[in-house]
Structures are given as C-alpha cells and as structure tokens.
C-alpha cells in the first residue's frame, strides 16, 4: 500500500487498475475521515473562544497558556500510559519539540497577549493568514504543490474572515505591539504545521500531541509563579474554563488535528480552519444572545464557500 502510494505521488502509473481503484478508494475514505476529525476540532476551537474570553478576565496570557497545558498533560499522560507506545527516535523528538514550542507555547501566549491589545475583529483577520502561510510552506517544503482550487478557496474564505473582522472591529484599538504579536503567532502556527506533518508519518498522533504538550509546558514554566498567585483569586468559573481549555481544545483538539493531518495534505486540512469564525458566531448567537451584524453573516457565507472550493481537489 505504501509503495503504491509513493509511486502514485511520484507520477508513476499503476499498471493494476483494480489495485489503483483500491488505492483511490482508500485515499478518499481517509480524506473524508480526516476532514471529519478536523471539523470536530474546529467546533471545539470555536467553543473555546467563549472560555478564553471568560478565563482571560482573571488569568493573564502566560498563566492561561501554562494552566491549560498542565491540564492537557494529565489527560494525555493517562492516555499515553494506557497505550504505552515506544518513544520516537531522536530526530523525531526534535521535530515534536519544535512543534510543541512553536504552536502550544509561542502561538498560545502571543495570541492571548495580542487579544488584550487589539479588538477581536482585527485579531480574527490577522490570525487567519496562518492557514494561507502553511499552505504556501507546505507547497514548497512538503511538495504539496499549489492546486488552483485550493488557493481559490483560501482567497474566498479569507475574504469572508476580513468581512467578519470588519464587522466586529472597533476604531482606535489597533495597537502596534498587538498586531506584531498576531503576525508572530500566525508564523509560529504555520511553521509548526509544516514541521509536524512529516513527523506524523513515523510517530502516532497521540505521541506527537503528548510530547508536544510536554515541550510547550517546559517553555511556559516561567509563568508558574504567576499562575499560582492568580489561581488564589480566580473564581470557580475561570478555573473551570481553564480546565475545559486543557481537556477539549488542547488535549482532544490537538490529538484529532494530528490524526487528521496524518491522513490528508496540510493545505486541504487547513482550509477547514475557516469554519471557526462561522461556528463561533453561531455559538455567540445561540449561547450568548449576540446578534451578528449583516456584514458578519455575509462573511460567514464566504467562509463556507471558500471551504467548499478548497475541498474540491
């Protein structure tokens, strides 16, 4: 199966039509399975926006990043102890560490800090250049190419995010440092995905997620004293939100992301990221009674259309 797959990707024709059909059917099944896993993660991510907003009122960005990682380490550590998989090779450990530091450490902290300095609309617009960046990086370094429908879908979906951002932006709130932090977060996110993808060909999604969380926790340990002090004053709601963020978006979310990324291209999977603003607005309307402006509704429609175009590959 692996040899046939490598030949197909290298442009060599498979002389057995029946075997070729089996490969295509298996590829299609794995692609749909991966998309389903990633769509589940996107729903979790969208729901996390409410929890981050709640917890962020009493917990600083570094404390929140470390707290959710500590919770995820407990959850993933239990799973790892049950499955007892062997440790990856040294070269893969380095890749996993880079993924964990960049995404679970740098991205989480810079995004949390940036959202305190810029409004939600500006943050949404800038952070959504991340999927475009890693589609470009994947095309160059992972040899995924630059499919026409994929980048057409990205363009349409990103324009929808821009409309959503404009609908929720507030004048006078665009701090230069916050914008710089968002750009750093987007590049960290994109680079982490490109590093993670080849590692997943040799290491299980659980191992990559668990060890990545270990690396992310290590770089966030300087915030431990602050977290300890803030937890004393934090209410049950903030602590509950932090626990939720560690269990759902971090442990479950990153595990399902890794599982899906292992089975499909980074570019195609990244297009589903643009479902987050859609689901977030729907949850805000249903749970918080927030009526979205008409410009955001148009943006939602463009996001959905863009994801559809990108998945036409």
N, C-alpha and C positions, 0 to 999 in steps of 0.2 A: 504493500500500500504506500509506504513511504517512498520507495523507489519510483513507483508510477507517478506519485505526486510531484517528485523532484523533476522527472522527465517532462511532465506537462508544463511546469513552471518554466523550464528551460527551453520550451518551444519544440520539443521532440514529439512527433506524432506517435500515439499509442496504437500499435497495429491491431490490437484486440478490441473490436467495437463493444463487446459485452463488458469487458473489464473497464473500458473507458466510460461506459454508461454507469457502471457501479461507482466509479470514482466521482463522476459528476453528481450522482445522487447523494453520495456520502458528503461531498462538499456542500451541496445545497442544504442537507439536513443540519450539518454542523454550523453553517452560516445562520440558519433560522434559529437554531438552539442558542448560539452565541448572542444573536440580536435580542432574543427573549430575556436572557440573563442580564444583558446590559440595559434593556428597557426597565427591568425591575430595579436595577441600581439607580437609574435616573429618577424613578419615582421616589426612592428613598432619599436621594440627594435633594430633590425639590422640597420634600417634607422637612429636611434638615434646616432649611433656611429659617423656618419659624423657630426651631430650637436654638439656633445660633443667635438669633436676634434676642431671644429671652435670656439665655445664659450670658450673653455679652454685656448685659446691663450691670452685672456684678462681678464677672470674671474678666480679667484682662486677656488680650490676644494670646500671649505666651502661656498663661495659666490654662486657658481653654484648650489650646493645642496639646499641651502636655497631659491634661486631665483625660481627654478623650483617648489619647494614645495608651495611657495606662489601663484604662478600661478595656480597650481592644486587645491589649496584650494578655489580659486574663482570659478573655473569651477565646482568642486564637491559641493561646498556650494550652488550654484544655483540649481543644480540637487536635493540636499537634501531638499532645501526649497520648491521645487515643489512637491516632493513625501511625505514629512512630516511624516516620519516614527518615531515611538517612540524610545527613547534611549534604548540601550541594558541594561541588568542587570549588576550589579557591577562586578561580576566575569568575564563577557564577556568584559566589558570595560578594565579590567586589561590585558586580553589576546590581545585585539586590540591595546592597548598602547604598549605592548611588541613587537608586530608585527611591528608597525609603527616605534618605536625607532630603532629596530634591522635592518629592511630592508630599510625603507625610510630615516633613519638617519645614522646609523653606516655604513651600506653597501655602501650607496651612497657616503659618504665622504671618506671612506677608499679606495674605488675603484678609485675615482677621484684623490686622492693623490698618490696612488700607480702607476697609469698610467703615472705620471710625473717622476717616478723614475726608472721604468723598461720599456722595449720595449713592443710593442703591442703583439708580439708572446708569450713572457713569461707570460704576463697578461692573454691572452686567455687560455693558458694551465692551469694555476693555478686556475683561477676563475671557470673553468668548472669542478672542483672537487665538486662544490656546489651541483649540481643535484645528484651526487652519494652519498654525505653525507646525503641529506634529504631523499633519497630513503632508506638508511640504518636506519636513525632515524624513518622514517615512518613505516618501518618494525618492529621496536622494540616498539615504543611508541603508534603508531596508529593501531597496529596489522594488518598491510597490508601484512605481510609475506615477503618472499624472492623468488618471482617467478623466475624460471630458465630463461625464455626468456627475462624477464625484465632486469636482470643483465647482460645477454649475450649482449643485445642491448646496454646497458650502456658501456660495455667494448669496443665494436666495435666503438661506437660513440666517446668515449673519446680518443681512439687511433687516430681517424681522427682529433680531436682537437689538439692532440700532433703534428701531421704532419703539420697542418696549422700553429701552433705556431713555429715549427722549420723552416718553410719556411719564416716566417717573423721576426724571432729573429735576433738581432744584437749582436755580440760578445762584451763583456765588459760592457754591460748595466744592468746587473743583480745586482741591489743594494739590500743589505740585508734587509733594512727597507722596501723597496717596496714589496719584497716577503712576509715579515711578515704581511704587511697590506693586501695583497691579501688573505692570509690564514685567517686573521680575517674576511675579507669581505665574504669569502665562508662559514665560520661557522655561521656568522650572518644571511646570506641568508637562509641557511639550517634550522637553528633553528626557524627563523621566519615562514617558511612554515609549520613546524610541529605544531607550536602554532596556526597559522591561521586556519588550516584545521578543527579542532573540533568547533571553534567559528562559522564558516560558516554554521554549522548545525542548528544554532539558530538565527543568525543575517544575514541580507541581505548583498549581496556583496557591494552594494552602501554604506551602513553604515560602513562596515568594512574598505573600502577604504578611505572614507571621514575622519572618526575618526582616522584611522591610519596615514593619512596625517597630521592631527592636532598634533598628538604625535610626528611625525617626525619633524614637523616645530618647535615645542617647543624646542627640543634638539638642533636644528640648529640655534636658535635665537642669540647665541653669535657671529655669523658671520654677523649679521645685519649691524654693522658699516662698516665692510669691504665691504660688498655688496654695501652699499650706496656710498662709495668712488669710487669703481671700475665702477659702472654704469655711473658715470660722464665722465669717459674716454673711456668707451666701445662704439663701433660703433653700427650702426643700425643692422648690421649682427649678432653680438654677442648677442644683446638683442633679436633679432628675434629668434635665435637658443634657447635661454633660454625659451622664451615663448612657442616655439614648444615643447621643452622637458617637460614643465609643462603640456601642453594640451594632447599631444599624448602618449609618453611613460609612463608618471606618472598618470594622471587622467584616460585617456582611457585605457592605458595598464594595470594598476593595477586593474581597475574595471573588465576588461574582464578576467584577470587572476583569480580574486576572483570568478567570475561567473563560470569559467571552473573548478576551484578547488573544488567548491561545488558539482559538478556533476560527478567527477571521482576521482580515487585514486591519491595521491600525487606522487607516484612512476611513474605511467604511464604518468601523465601530465608532469612531469619533463623531460621525455625523449625528448619532443619537444624543450627543451632548446637548444639541439644540432643542431637545424636548424638555429640558429642565425649566426654562422660563415659562413654557406653556403650562406644565404641571404646577409650578409654583404659583402662577396667577390663579389657576383653578382652585388650588388649596386655599389661597388667601381669600378668595370669594366664598368658598364653601365653609371654611372653619373660622375665619376672622371677620367675615362680613365686609371685606374690602371690594368695592365695585371697581373693576379695571376701566381705565379710560378707553375711548374708542380706538385711539392710536395703538394701545397695547393689544387690543383684540385683532387689529389688522396685522400687527407684528406676530401674534400667535399663529395666524393663518399662514404667514410667510415661512415661519419656522417649520411648520408641518409640511408645507410644500417642498421646502428645501431638503428635509429629511427624506421625503419620498423620492425626489430626484437623485439624491446621493445613493439611495439603496437600489437604484435601477441597474447597477452593474451586474 
